[in-house]
């Protein structure tokens, strides 16, 4: 695959500056992302999901609350390339999600690096959900995974929100352990 297959390169920082949305991040590791208007944000640099965003309640009781979660990790040995990392993550999706159907795996720029957008449908309790994920590996070897999740019924509007938020993503360059960037 060549860089031409990824579409036109863009600067996520410039995208954030041009957006009307505010951003949040964890400066110690370089991670920054756009926050959808009105969404609640929680950051914890040492949690599995270091940034979590939740859509406010909808009009109908019991509606699923769309979410965005960001995780960072050092990929396991042998998975330093985006192709290998993608194969491993997709295998994990299929192994852990109920009735998972991977609908799309698209190469594109994520945070200025070669990455992937993966769309998966699955069941969770009474909900039929869609996960729209973006991931890439920074040149420091740290992988950032952005996961937007909505119900199938919400996906038509939520997919644009996930795409806009992810377009402003700057990948983490390190992890946080015991309060220190590593």
C-alpha positions as CSV (number, residue, x, y, z in Angstrom):
1,X,0.0,0.0,0.0
2,X,1.3,3.5,-0.8
3,X,0.5,6.7,1.0
4,X,-1.8,7.5,-2.0
5,X,-4.2,4.8,-0.8
6,X,-4.8,6.7,2.4
7,X,-6.4,9.8,0.9
8,X,-5.1,13.3,1.3
9,X,-2.9,13.9,4.3
10,X,-4.0,16.6,6.7
11,X,-2.7,18.2,9.9
12,X,-5.0,17.2,12.9
13,X,-3.8,20.3,14.8
14,X,-5.0,22.6,12.0
15,X,-8.3,20.7,11.8
16,X,-8.8,21.2,15.6
17,X,-8.1,24.9,15.2
18,X,-10.6,25.3,12.4
19,X,-13.3,23.3,14.3
20,X,-16.0,25.0,16.5
21,X,-15.6,22.1,19.0
22,X,-13.3,22.3,22.0
23,X,-10.6,19.8,22.6
24,X,-9.4,17.8,25.5
25,X,-6.2,15.8,26.0
26,X,-3.4,14.6,28.2
27,X,-0.5,17.0,27.5
28,X,2.1,14.9,29.2
29,X,1.7,12.2,26.5
30,X,0.8,14.5,23.6
31,X,-2.8,13.1,23.2
32,X,-5.5,15.6,22.1
33,X,-8.9,15.1,20.5
34,X,-12.0,17.1,19.7
35,X,-15.0,16.9,22.1
36,X,-18.5,16.9,20.6
37,X,-20.6,19.9,21.9
38,X,-22.4,19.0,25.1
39,X,-20.7,15.7,25.7
40,X,-19.4,14.8,29.2
41,X,-15.6,14.2,29.4
42,X,-13.6,12.2,31.9
43,X,-9.8,11.8,31.7
44,X,-7.6,9.5,33.7
45,X,-4.1,9.0,32.2
46,X,-3.7,5.7,34.0
47,X,-7.1,4.1,33.3
48,X,-7.5,1.6,30.4
49,X,-9.7,4.2,28.6
50,X,-7.7,7.3,29.3
51,X,-10.3,9.7,27.8
52,X,-14.0,8.8,27.8
53,X,-16.8,11.0,26.3
54,X,-20.5,10.4,26.8
55,X,-23.4,11.9,24.9
56,X,-26.1,13.4,27.2
57,X,-29.3,11.5,27.6
58,X,-31.7,11.4,24.6
59,X,-35.4,12.2,24.6
60,X,-36.5,8.6,25.2
61,X,-35.8,6.8,28.4
62,X,-33.6,3.7,27.9
63,X,-31.9,5.1,24.8
64,X,-28.2,4.1,24.5
65,X,-25.8,6.9,25.3
66,X,-23.2,7.1,22.4
67,X,-19.7,7.2,23.7
68,X,-16.1,7.8,22.6
69,X,-13.2,6.1,24.4
70,X,-9.5,6.5,23.7
71,X,-6.9,4.0,24.7
72,X,-3.2,3.9,24.3
73,X,-0.7,1.0,24.5
74,X,2.6,-0.3,23.4
75,X,1.6,-3.0,20.8
76,X,2.8,-6.5,21.7
77,X,6.1,-7.6,20.2
78,X,5.8,-8.4,16.5
79,X,2.8,-6.0,16.0
80,X,4.7,-2.8,15.4
81,X,3.3,-2.4,11.8
82,X,-0.2,-1.1,11.2
83,X,-1.2,-4.2,9.2
84,X,-0.1,-6.6,11.9
85,X,-1.7,-4.5,14.6
86,X,-4.9,-4.3,12.6
87,X,-5.1,-8.1,12.2
88,X,-4.6,-8.5,15.9
89,X,-7.3,-5.9,16.9
90,X,-9.8,-7.3,14.4
91,X,-9.2,-10.8,15.8
92,X,-9.8,-9.5,19.3
93,X,-13.1,-7.8,18.1
94,X,-14.4,-11.0,16.7
95,X,-13.4,-13.0,19.7
96,X,-14.8,-10.7,22.4
97,X,-17.9,-9.0,21.0
98,X,-21.2,-10.9,20.7
99,X,-22.2,-11.6,17.1
100,X,-19.5,-9.2,15.8
101,X,-19.6,-8.3,12.1
102,X,-16.7,-6.3,10.8
103,X,-18.4,-4.1,8.1
104,X,-15.4,-2.1,6.9
105,X,-11.7,-1.8,7.3
106,X,-10.5,1.4,5.6
107,X,-6.9,2.7,5.3
108,X,-6.6,6.4,6.1
109,X,-4.6,9.0,7.9
110,X,-5.1,9.0,11.6
111,X,-3.4,11.7,13.6
112,X,-1.0,12.2,10.8
113,X,0.1,8.6,10.6
114,X,-1.0,5.6,8.4
115,X,-4.0,4.1,10.2
116,X,-7.3,2.3,9.9
117,X,-11.0,3.0,10.3
118,X,-12.9,-0.1,11.3
119,X,-16.7,-0.3,11.6
120,X,-18.2,-3.2,13.5
121,X,-21.7,-4.2,14.4
122,X,-22.5,-6.3,17.4
123,X,-24.9,-7.0,20.2
124,X,-24.7,-6.0,23.9
125,X,-27.6,-6.9,26.0
126,X,-30.8,-5.4,24.5
127,X,-28.8,-3.1,22.1
128,X,-27.5,-3.6,18.6
129,X,-24.4,-1.4,18.5
130,X,-22.0,0.0,16.0
131,X,-18.4,0.7,16.9
132,X,-16.5,3.1,14.6
133,X,-12.8,2.8,15.4
134,X,-9.7,4.7,14.3
135,X,-6.2,3.6,15.2
136,X,-2.6,4.3,14.3
137,X,0.9,3.8,15.7
138,X,3.0,6.9,16.3
139,X,6.7,6.8,15.3
140,X,7.4,6.3,19.1
141,X,5.8,2.9,18.9
142,X,2.7,3.9,20.9
143,X,-0.7,2.9,19.5
144,X,-3.8,5.1,20.0
145,X,-7.2,3.6,19.5
146,X,-10.3,5.9,19.2
147,X,-13.6,4.0,19.6
148,X,-17.0,5.7,19.0
149,X,-20.0,3.5,19.9
150,X,-23.7,4.1,19.2
151,X,-26.8,2.1,18.8
152,X,-27.6,1.1,15.2
153,X,-30.5,3.6,15.2
154,X,-28.2,6.4,16.2
155,X,-25.4,5.6,13.9
156,X,-26.6,7.8,11.0
157,X,-25.9,10.9,13.0
158,X,-23.3,9.6,15.4
159,X,-20.9,8.4,12.6
160,X,-20.4,12.0,11.5
161,X,-19.7,13.0,15.1
162,X,-17.2,10.2,15.5
163,X,-15.4,11.1,12.2
164,X,-15.2,14.8,13.1
165,X,-13.8,14.1,16.6
166,X,-11.3,11.6,15.2
167,X,-10.2,14.0,12.5
168,X,-8.8,16.3,15.2
169,X,-6.9,13.4,17.0
170,X,-3.2,13.8,17.8
171,X,-1.8,10.4,18.8
172,X,-0.2,9.8,22.1
173,X,3.6,9.6,21.9
174,X,4.0,7.8,25.3
175,X,2.1,6.2,28.1
176,X,1.5,7.3,31.7
177,X,2.6,5.0,34.6
178,X,2.7,6.0,38.2
179,X,2.0,9.6,37.2
180,X,5.0,9.8,34.8
181,X,5.1,9.7,31.0
182,X,7.0,6.5,29.9
